[in-house]
Amino acid sequence: MLSLRFPIPIENTLTPLKPSSSGSNNSRSQSHRFSSLCHPKLRTTFPIPANVAVKEQAQTARQLNDCITPSSEENQLPAGLRPELIPKHVAIIMDGNARWARQRGLPASAGHEAGVRSLRGLTELCCSWGIKVLTVFAFSYDNWLRPKVEVDFLMSLFERVISSEMENFAREGIQISVIGDSSKFPKSLQTLISKAEEMTKDNSRLQLIVAVSYSGKYDVVQACRSIVQKVKDDLIQLEDINDNLIEQELETNCTEFPYPDLLIRTSGELRVSNFFLWQLAYTELFFVQKLWPDFGKAEFVEALTSFQQRQRRYGGRDS
């Protein structure tokens, strides 16, 4: 489903390769997500016997088929997880890209590209396991204070990923929504976001909400301003203001499920960092030590298992 290539070798934490007993690589153990793993070998300059050529062509065909057809095993819900308890909305604070890169002596940009790879794999798991909404905190409004070279790279990366994946999202039934203050984005990125949202607006398999230049505080402030203006315009009365009205004015009004059931934060940090301050009122929180580029299928299963073991009472008490 996803195809962006990376300039550095990165371990695929979602679908690790399993060694074959014969010592050769089994093409079915390689993820279909990454086209860089699916290129046929370079042709040699000397003649190839006909029987060898046929075998190589058949092997290449199998590899290309694996690239576009996920195995049934990948689509299955892992043992121990109950489908009726799968959260409808999962939100993730994707933290630790720069630290991941620094630990390997790489520039921060390499960590951000590795983070995109983790996001792709997680998006596919959400599609396969019945999660309806995945929200990712990709760039905080406060992150504009970071070095300009890093911010410029992130804006370029957002544009590159949206451009390369837009048609894939449309084909796979994924709706893309972007929330946050887009006024600082390059015009080309603003245009691309509008195009992606329009192209995928009728998709219903999974809604991927990307929070970019987002602030939980400002989200509440802008909702209040909108409501005050409606009061001034006599569209509503002061007595009409309640939780539901505020919910309608928050940026998460783009989804049927505005309140995340589960929030995951990577990198060991134990805070929400100005993200979804209203929406997280009754969200279950899960913190993991792994840095975001190392967050894979095993960690996601652990988070979902923890979620399914909890009792959600929303302030009430079981009789």
Helices and strands as residue ranges (DSSP letters): G 27-29, G 35-37, H 50-68, H 72-75, G 83-85, E 89-93, H 97-103, H 108-129, E 133-140, G 141-145, H 148-172, E 174-179, G 182-184, H 187-200, E 206-214, H 216-232, G 238-240, H 243-249, G 251-254, E 262-265, E 284-287, G 292-294, H 297-308
